[in-house]
Amino acid sequence: MKAKGLLALVCAVALTAACNNNTANREAGTTGTAGAGVSNGDKSFVSDQLADGMAEIELAKVARDHAANADVKQFAQMMIDDHTKAGDQLKQIATRNSI
């Protein structure tokens, strides 16, 4: 039973990440010198990764708050912690590169 719950969580995360690839919110370029040495592809990558990471954090919060299985709750908390840390690190890198 716990494998089904974990599989459902993983599928939900994958589906949300795939559906979150919204190109309408991306900027074609920047003005001024901010991020001048960074390609638009790199800027899009950072933007996509931050958005996808936030989606995974939100899904993990739902799983943590509503799951009945302790293993699912523990895995969800690990996802929250790991993706929050990764997002913070990516934000620092993006700030250093004026993205």
Residue frames as qw, qx, qy, qz and C-alpha x, y, z in Angstrom:
[[0.000, 0.885, 0.466, 0.000, 0.00, 0.00, 0.00],
 [0.288, -0.796, 0.084, 0.526, 2.79, 2.45, 0.80],
 [0.416, -0.078, 0.592, 0.686, 4.28, 1.84, -2.65],
 [0.184, 0.664, 0.635, 0.349, 1.00, 2.96, -4.25],
 [0.183, -0.931, -0.227, 0.219, 0.97, 6.16, -2.19],
 [0.407, -0.571, 0.350, 0.621, 4.57, 6.94, -3.06],
 [0.377, 0.214, 0.685, 0.586, 3.94, 6.14, -6.72],
 [0.082, 0.839, 0.522, 0.127, 0.93, 8.47, -6.71],
 [0.272, -0.869, 0.014, 0.414, 3.04, 11.26, -5.21],
 [0.426, -0.310, 0.538, 0.658, 5.83, 10.78, -7.75],
 [0.298, 0.472, 0.696, 0.452, 3.34, 10.73, -10.63],
 [0.034, -0.924, -0.372, 0.077, 1.67, 13.90, -9.37],
 [0.342, -0.729, 0.224, 0.549, 5.03, 15.66, -9.10],
 [0.408, -0.049, 0.655, 0.634, 6.06, 14.56, -12.59],
 [0.202, 0.676, 0.648, 0.285, 2.74, 15.63, -14.08],
 [0.133, -0.941, -0.194, 0.244, 2.87, 19.03, -12.42],
 [0.393, -0.551, 0.391, 0.624, 6.45, 19.61, -13.51],
 [0.361, 0.198, 0.706, 0.577, 5.58, 18.71, -17.10],
 [0.079, 0.795, 0.569, 0.195, 2.48, 20.90, -17.12],
 [0.299, -0.847, -0.110, 0.426, 4.33, 23.78, -15.50],
 [0.499, -0.090, 0.414, 0.756, 6.43, 24.38, -18.62],
 [0.240, 0.863, 0.425, -0.127, 4.55, 27.57, -19.46],
 [0.556, 0.119, 0.228, 0.791, 6.44, 29.49, -22.12],
 [0.029, 0.828, 0.364, 0.424, 4.06, 32.45, -22.05],
 [0.469, -0.876, -0.071, 0.091, 5.64, 33.75, -18.83],
 [0.736, -0.186, 0.170, 0.629, 9.20, 33.78, -20.15],
 [0.088, 0.888, -0.085, -0.444, 10.87, 36.97, -21.22],
 [0.808, 0.560, 0.028, 0.182, 12.46, 37.09, -24.65],
 [0.591, 0.351, -0.258, 0.679, 15.37, 39.10, -23.30],
 [0.421, -0.690, -0.357, 0.468, 16.40, 41.62, -20.72],
 [0.237, 0.913, 0.044, 0.329, 17.05, 45.31, -20.84],
 [0.279, -0.882, 0.362, -0.111, 20.21, 46.99, -19.66],
 [0.327, 0.564, -0.752, 0.097, 23.25, 45.01, -18.56],
 [0.641, -0.291, 0.582, -0.408, 21.62, 42.64, -16.08],
 [0.815, 0.060, 0.576, -0.027, 22.51, 39.11, -17.11],
 [0.431, 0.763, -0.289, -0.384, 24.25, 40.36, -20.24],
 [0.115, 0.506, -0.844, -0.140, 26.65, 37.39, -20.33],
 [0.419, 0.061, 0.869, -0.256, 23.90, 34.81, -19.79],
 [0.122, -0.080, -0.752, -0.642, 22.04, 33.23, -22.70],
 [0.599, -0.142, -0.036, -0.787, 18.26, 33.33, -22.92],
 [0.779, -0.042, -0.609, -0.145, 18.33, 29.54, -22.72],
 [0.413, 0.022, -0.688, 0.597, 20.15, 29.69, -19.38],
 [0.252, -0.104, 0.270, -0.923, 17.70, 32.30, -18.10],
 [0.739, -0.095, -0.318, -0.587, 14.79, 30.10, -19.15],
 [0.667, 0.005, -0.725, 0.175, 16.41, 27.10, -17.48],
 [0.145, 0.046, -0.604, 0.783, 16.75, 28.94, -14.18],
 [0.472, -0.069, 0.060, -0.877, 13.19, 30.23, -14.39],
 [0.776, -0.042, -0.504, -0.376, 11.81, 26.79, -15.24],
 [0.553, 0.023, -0.749, 0.364, 13.78, 25.08, -12.47],
 [0.060, -0.058, 0.496, -0.864, 12.62, 27.55, -9.84],
 [0.624, -0.039, -0.093, -0.775, 8.98, 27.24, -10.94],
 [0.774, 0.006, -0.609, -0.174, 9.13, 23.44, -11.11],
 [0.373, 0.079, -0.734, 0.563, 10.84, 23.25, -7.73],
 [0.295, -0.071, 0.346, -0.888, 8.14, 25.40, -6.15],
 [0.751, -0.025, -0.316, -0.579, 5.45, 23.18, -7.68],
 [0.682, 0.034, -0.718, 0.134, 7.14, 20.10, -6.23],
 [0.102, 0.090, -0.620, 0.773, 7.34, 21.78, -2.82],
 [0.521, -0.060, 0.105, -0.845, 3.64, 22.62, -2.89],
 [0.804, 0.003, -0.493, -0.333, 2.71, 19.07, -3.91],
 [0.517, 0.078, -0.748, 0.410, 4.91, 17.65, -1.18],
 [0.175, -0.123, 0.457, -0.863, 3.17, 19.91, 1.35],
 [0.736, -0.057, -0.160, -0.656, -0.18, 18.48, 0.27],
 [0.773, 0.057, -0.631, 0.007, 1.18, 14.95, 0.63],
 [0.280, 0.154, -0.679, 0.661, 2.71, 15.70, 4.02],
 [0.328, -0.095, 0.331, -0.879, -0.49, 17.27, 5.33],
 [0.766, 0.058, -0.025, -0.640, -2.94, 14.71, 3.97],
 [0.591, 0.241, -0.767, -0.068, -1.13, 11.36, 3.75],
 [0.831, -0.467, 0.023, -0.303, -2.07, 8.65, 6.20],
 [0.941, 0.034, -0.157, 0.298, 1.17, 6.71, 5.80],
 [0.470, -0.815, 0.146, 0.308, 4.14, 7.84, 7.91],
 [0.645, -0.092, 0.462, 0.602, 6.62, 6.89, 5.17],
 [0.318, 0.685, 0.439, 0.486, 4.81, 9.11, 2.65],
 [0.235, -0.965, -0.112, -0.017, 4.81, 12.00, 5.14],
 [0.617, -0.573, 0.297, 0.450, 8.53, 11.50, 5.77],
 [0.568, 0.214, 0.501, 0.617, 9.31, 11.38, 2.04],
 [0.131, 0.866, 0.362, 0.318, 7.20, 14.49, 1.45],
 [0.380, -0.906, 0.053, 0.182, 9.11, 16.38, 4.15],
 [0.647, -0.273, 0.424, 0.572, 12.39, 15.28, 2.59],
 [0.422, 0.552, 0.484, 0.532, 11.17, 16.63, -0.77],
 [0.108, -0.968, -0.198, -0.108, 10.25, 19.94, 0.86],
 [0.540, -0.734, 0.221, 0.346, 13.63, 20.26, 2.59],
 [0.637, -0.063, 0.502, 0.582, 15.71, 19.21, -0.43],
 [0.347, 0.639, 0.473, 0.497, 13.85, 21.31, -2.99],
 [0.197, -0.973, -0.121, 0.028, 13.84, 24.36, -0.72],
 [0.571, -0.588, 0.333, 0.467, 17.61, 24.07, -0.28],
 [0.557, 0.186, 0.554, 0.590, 18.17, 23.56, -4.02],
 [0.168, 0.850, 0.404, 0.294, 15.95, 26.53, -4.85],
 [0.340, -0.916, 0.039, 0.210, 17.79, 28.76, -2.41],
 [0.597, -0.346, 0.457, 0.562, 21.13, 27.73, -3.91],
 [0.446, 0.460, 0.559, 0.527, 19.88, 28.35, -7.45],
 [0.021, -0.960, -0.266, -0.081, 18.54, 31.78, -6.44],
 [0.459, -0.753, 0.229, 0.413, 22.00, 32.69, -5.07],
 [0.548, -0.026, 0.572, 0.610, 23.67, 31.63, -8.31],
 [0.274, 0.711, 0.531, 0.371, 21.08, 33.49, -10.37],
 [0.195, -0.964, -0.116, 0.139, 21.57, 36.64, -8.29],
 [0.525, -0.536, 0.377, 0.543, 25.34, 36.47, -8.73],
 [0.387, 0.099, 0.651, 0.645, 24.84, 36.25, -12.49],
 [0.213, 0.294, 0.040, -0.931, 22.16, 38.97, -12.60],
 [0.180, -0.226, -0.849, -0.443, 19.43, 36.63, -13.78]]
